[in-house]
Amino acid sequence: MALKGDSSSLDEALAKADHANGKMKRKVYEKELQQLQVELCRLQEWIKEAGERIIILFEGRDAAGKGGTIKALTERVSPRVFRVVALPAPSDRQKTEMFMQRYIRYFPAAGEVIIFDRSWYNRAGVEYVMGFCTEAEHQRFLDNCPQIEKYIVDAGIRLIKVWLEVGQDEQERVSRRASTIHYGSGN
């Protein structure tokens, strides 16, 4: 499926960005976002008609914008087609399962897009660094992951991996802002 637009529209938007701080102006951002969301709705229809199965993995450091990006991606499309999966820490039972088992149960059927807000790559990064998996489990993941992903793709599922990252200054700014949000008890 060919989508409208090309790099020239992105180039135009970037030209309108505030060059002093590298940020896109709010009106330009909202206009570009609206155009992209229209294209996503067209893409959604194609996915349903063609029976496509798509997995999108969003990974990145904390405060890198994963949640905001996923929200922008999904706010105008059907949750029956685009489903977001953000798994909590594994239960005691899940800890005894094959590592990929907890993800596979969410894989898409025909006409679906599954968006993982973090994914099996946690095993290679966070879980290993934080001591939630052993050296042997980490190595087994590194050895098996390429084969498992090949199996996914060979089964006809389109696998898209997205890594988001922001600089240290932006990450600290977002973290400070988040820490000042107070969740009151309604008093």
Beta strands, then each sheet from edge to edge (+ up, - down):
strand 1: 53-60
strand 2: 82-85
strand 3: 112-117
strand 4: 157-164
sheet 1: 2+ 3+ 1+ 4+
end
